[in-house]
């Protein structure tokens, strides 16, 4: 079957239907990892088999030669770890144990790319019920992924990104049903797209997300480069993620999108940053992006005063709100500007409290503005993010600003409304990006603010202080309203008389 016989929607529907096996039995927050992992194993198996069959067709039945040629693949798939081997044994007891062994074997054979990726997932877990129930569920899952519509061979689907996109689709669907936990692993695609376009990453850039979740924001930045530079892969992605299962999602996500030029670390960025250079200092990047957890409690305040990287020299954020801890970390990882090379730039999603809260946050905010690092404040609509209805903002910082002003954009009123979730349209995104690029006033939408004006407002960055969105109400013609009321009263009196006549005709009159 050729690429023309299949589309992204068909694949998305098929993988989402595979979740039916778990619904009503296992919570989505649990079964998402099983479905996503099985999609990954199925993809590996189909790619491997497709390439094996192609070599077999070319070289006949010479398994030793074929095995030698298969060493050039992006990965190694041990025979017992092949999806089809697992499928053949699905009626036998021990499905959970067999799948776990297969995952371990894949890790062992691909230690450089997939080490520890499956350590937080066990198909032999009691989370899936007792042994009998677990075996039945996993048999059904294997059968779901064996259906013809989930034949993921490259010779059938053509583009690798179809699988990567299906993976992203699943993550988005799980986010929609995960409430507050969704923010741990997913940033809505339109917000990621907006941030990537604002940053405009270029060929050769090193790009980092210190709270990378499932890696979607990094991949959006990678796509910007690919689209702008004729499919170029001359870039490097870096990320760190604190939650082990989410880190695994990011690793698999990169792999499924065919992005090997990445380094994703597992650990707490604030307490234990792992993206360091060979001298143990924070690694510096051209582009830094993040949607960190909002107002994180217990972020590591107790050790901030002795931070070996000096990230909190502008002030220590409050104990129960880690927003500025992430901002300060990100700023310290920006490449400095020079006469020959532009400096690093960053975009971070924050709750509105970051714009105006006082005390230590106010002092940090003032320092960042006086250092001329803040480039733009962009207000977003409410209900964009899964798990929270509060509106957020994007702060843009640059190490190589060409002026001292800060651009304020109020994009809070322009969005595509949804029942539970709002979204940014392509037009909304384009308007924000164009306004940011042009860096000029737009009536009731954007205002370029001087540092003196910000100082006059005591370094409060609350957007309504700078962007006047007030719409004058249309003047009401009271005499016209009075005349209309008289007309209505006269019409009503006429109708009353008419009704009275009808009633008398029917014998109801007095």
Secondary structure, DSSP 8 states (H G I E B T S, - for coil): --GGG--HHHHHHHHHHGGGGTTTTS-HHHHHHHHHHHHHHHHHHHHHHHHHHHHHHHH-S-HHHHHHHGGGSSS---GGGSHHHHHHTTTSS-HHHHHHHHHHHHHHHTHHHHTTTTTT--TT-GGG-SHHHHHHHHHHHHHHHTSGGG---HHHH--THHHHHHHHHHHHHHHHTSGGGGGGT---HHHHHHHHHHHT--TT-EEEETT-TTSHHHHHHHHHHHHHTTT----EEEEEESSHHHHHHHHHHHHHTT--SEEEEES-TTTS---B-TTSSB--BSEEEE---TT-SSSSHHHHTT-TT-TTTT----TT--HHHHHHHHHHTB----SSS---EEEEEEETHHHH--HHHHHHHHHHHHTT-EEEEEE--TT-STT--S-EEEEEEESS-SSS-EEEEE-TT--B--SS--B--HHHHHHHHHHHHHT--BTTTEEEE-HHHHHHTTT---GGGTS----------HHHHHHHHHHHHHHHHHHHHHHHHHHHHTT---
